[in-house]
Amino acid sequence: MVTNGSSYAFLKLVQQPTPQYSISDIMLLLPGHPCLHQVLAIMKQIGQELRSVNR
C-alpha cells in the first residue's frame, strides 16, 4: 500500500522469471466519497491471505 494520508494505491509484485508490477486505481478520501471502506476491505483481505500463507 502506498499512501500520502488522503490518497491510497495498492502495488502488486508477481515474481516470475521477469518481475512484473501492477498498481490499483488511486483512491481518494474526499468528503462525500466514502472509499475508506474499500481501502479497509482490501487491507483485511491481504491480512487474511497472509495469515493463511503463514499456517
Backbone as a chain_set.jsonl record, in Angstrom:
{"seq": "MVTNGSSYAFLKLVQQPTPQYSISDIMLLLPGHPCLHQVLAIMKQIGQELRSVNR", "coords": {"N": [[0.848, -1.164, 0.0], [0.53, 2.194, -0.803], [0.56, 5.445, 0.39], [-0.378, 8.873, 0.984], [-1.712, 9.853, 3.018], [-4.167, 10.97, 2.338], [-4.67, 9.867, -0.077], [-4.733, 6.661, -1.59], [-3.112, 3.768, -2.864], [-2.614, 0.509, -4.175], [0.043, -1.742, -4.593], [1.274, -4.462, -6.532], [3.401, -7.21, -6.785], [4.469, -9.636, -8.97], [6.43, -12.336, -8.939], [7.996, -13.735, -11.409], [9.863, -15.321, -13.986], [10.628, -12.822, -14.999], [10.212, -10.038, -13.028], [7.006, -8.556, -12.481], [5.056, -5.683, -12.116], [2.084, -4.259, -10.751], [-0.448, -1.782, -10.385], [-3.081, -0.483, -8.411], [-6.153, 1.376, -8.945], [-6.108, 4.807, -7.941], [-7.268, 5.74, -4.817], [-9.141, 8.232, -3.355], [-9.592, 10.074, -0.374], [-12.198, 11.878, 0.003], [-14.564, 14.368, 1.007], [-17.867, 13.153, 1.102], [-17.351, 11.07, -0.636], [-17.094, 7.987, 0.015], [-14.498, 6.083, 0.239], [-12.938, 4.873, 2.063], [-13.895, 2.53, 3.242], [-13.46, 0.699, 1.187], [-10.66, 0.657, 1.064], [-10.073, -0.364, 3.624], [-11.327, -2.876, 3.41], [-9.76, -4.097, 1.437], [-7.304, -4.167, 2.77], [-7.988, -5.878, 4.868], [-8.491, -8.252, 3.446], [-5.922, -8.755, 2.414], [-4.58, -9.192, 4.833], [-5.878, -11.566, 5.694], [-5.061, -13.337, 3.687], [-2.296, -13.338, 4.132], [-2.21, -14.501, 6.684], [-3.151, -17.075, 6.073], [-1.093, -18.027, 4.492], [1.006, -18.175, 6.285], [0.392, -20.33, 7.883]], "CA": [[0.0, 0.0, 0.0], [1.222, 3.475, -0.874], [-0.39, 6.481, 0.797], [0.123, 10.16, 1.445], [-2.638, 10.233, 4.068], [-5.503, 11.195, 1.783], [-4.756, 9.06, -1.294], [-4.241, 5.306, -1.388], [-2.978, 2.885, -4.016], [-2.024, -0.771, -3.823], [1.003, -2.259, -5.555], [1.387, -5.911, -6.518], [4.563, -7.737, -7.485], [4.419, -11.05, -9.317], [7.802, -12.745, -9.238], [8.1, -14.785, -12.403], [11.234, -15.127, -14.478], [10.822, -11.375, -15.024], [9.243, -9.438, -12.109], [6.002, -7.683, -13.071], [4.372, -4.863, -11.132], [0.764, -3.754, -11.106], [-0.913, -0.789, -9.42], [-4.537, -0.297, -8.408], [-6.618, 2.746, -9.104], [-5.86, 5.648, -6.764], [-8.49, 6.015, -4.064], [-9.014, 9.5, -2.639], [-10.511, 10.337, 0.732], [-12.816, 13.174, -0.206], [-15.892, 14.459, 1.626], [-18.951, 12.688, 0.262], [-16.924, 9.927, -1.446], [-16.598, 7.038, 1.015], [-13.661, 4.995, -0.27], [-12.182, 4.282, 3.163], [-14.347, 1.149, 3.432], [-12.783, -0.111, 0.171], [-9.267, 0.519, 1.497], [-10.063, -1.277, 4.762], [-11.677, -4.212, 2.928], [-8.574, -4.627, 0.753], [-6.304, -4.473, 3.803], [-8.472, -7.062, 5.578], [-8.268, -9.396, 2.567], [-4.479, -9.012, 2.398], [-4.258, -9.796, 6.127], [-6.358, -12.947, 5.705], [-4.195, -14.123, 2.815], [-1.01, -13.509, 4.809], [-2.388, -15.475, 7.768], [-3.281, -18.413, 5.508], [0.23, -18.418, 3.989], [1.885, -18.435, 7.436], [-0.045, -21.517, 8.634]], "C": [[0.9, 1.235, 0.0], [0.195, 4.544, -0.519], [0.346, 7.778, 1.119], [-0.794, 10.698, 2.546], [-4.04, 10.497, 3.564], [-5.719, 10.442, 0.473], [-4.127, 7.703, -1.026], [-4.146, 4.594, -2.723], [-2.303, 1.609, -3.526], [-1.131, -1.235, -4.954], [1.056, -3.771, -5.423], [2.598, -6.305, -7.345], [4.34, -9.217, -7.726], [5.829, -11.433, -9.73], [7.765, -13.958, -10.149], [9.541, -14.707, -12.896], [11.597, -13.64, -14.583], [9.779, -10.759, -14.084], [8.291, -8.486, -12.835], [5.265, -6.97, -11.952], [3.019, -4.424, -11.67], [0.345, -2.77, -10.027], [-2.429, -0.639, -9.553], [-4.874, 1.13, -8.802], [-6.291, 3.519, -7.82], [-7.197, 5.964, -6.117], [-8.26, 7.257, -3.216], [-10.036, 9.584, -1.518], [-11.022, 11.76, 0.577], [-14.162, 13.209, 0.502], [-16.978, 14.023, 0.641], [-18.603, 11.52, -0.64], [-16.292, 8.888, -0.524], [-15.781, 5.895, 0.402], [-12.88, 4.327, 0.853], [-12.609, 2.838, 3.407], [-13.723, 0.221, 2.401], [-11.344, -0.376, 0.581], [-9.192, -0.489, 2.641], [-10.403, -2.698, 4.345], [-10.492, -4.86, 2.219], [-7.514, -5.014, 1.772], [-6.708, -5.722, 4.585], [-8.221, -8.313, 4.745], [-6.784, -9.754, 2.502], [-4.059, -9.678, 3.699], [-4.693, -11.247, 6.209], [-5.483, -13.836, 4.848], [-2.829, -14.347, 3.458], [-1.111, -14.511, 5.948], [-2.477, -16.899, 7.214], [-1.942, -18.922, 4.969], [1.136, -18.822, 5.143], [1.462, -19.654, 8.245], [0.721, -22.732, 8.236]], "O": [[1.899, 1.297, 0.717], [-0.911, 4.553, -1.06], [1.524, 7.777, 1.475], [-0.672, 11.851, 2.957], [-5.009, 10.27, 4.289], [-6.841, 10.389, -0.03], [-3.119, 7.6, -0.327], [-4.985, 4.784, -3.604], [-1.518, 1.633, -2.578], [-1.493, -1.139, -6.127], [0.901, -4.306, -4.325], [2.802, -5.809, -8.453], [4.055, -9.968, -6.793], [6.361, -10.938, -10.723], [7.528, -15.079, -9.697], [10.365, -14.063, -12.247], [12.728, -13.248, -14.294], [8.581, -10.932, -14.308], [8.71, -7.708, -13.692], [4.892, -7.587, -10.954], [2.834, -4.244, -12.874], [0.745, -2.913, -8.871], [-2.98, -0.664, -10.653], [-3.994, 1.975, -8.968], [-6.209, 2.931, -6.741], [-8.137, 6.4, -6.781], [-7.299, 7.326, -2.45], [-11.197, 9.213, -1.69], [-10.36, 12.721, 0.971], [-14.836, 12.183, 0.591], [-17.005, 14.468, -0.506], [-19.475, 11.018, -1.35], [-15.08, 8.909, -0.306], [-16.338, 4.845, 0.083], [-12.223, 3.312, 0.621], [-11.772, 2.002, 3.745], [-13.475, -0.945, 2.708], [-10.859, -1.501, 0.463], [-8.338, -1.375, 2.628], [-9.823, -3.643, 4.878], [-10.251, -6.056, 2.389], [-6.892, -6.07, 1.653], [-5.852, -6.538, 4.926], [-7.782, -9.331, 5.28], [-6.431, -10.933, 2.533], [-3.272, -10.625, 3.684], [-3.958, -12.081, 6.738], [-5.187, -14.969, 5.229], [-2.264, -15.435, 3.34], [-0.185, -15.295, 6.159], [-1.94, -17.829, 7.815], [-1.687, -20.127, 4.991], [1.956, -19.727, 4.991], [2.132, -19.983, 9.224], [0.481, -23.816, 8.769]]}, "num_chains": 1, "name": "protein.A"}
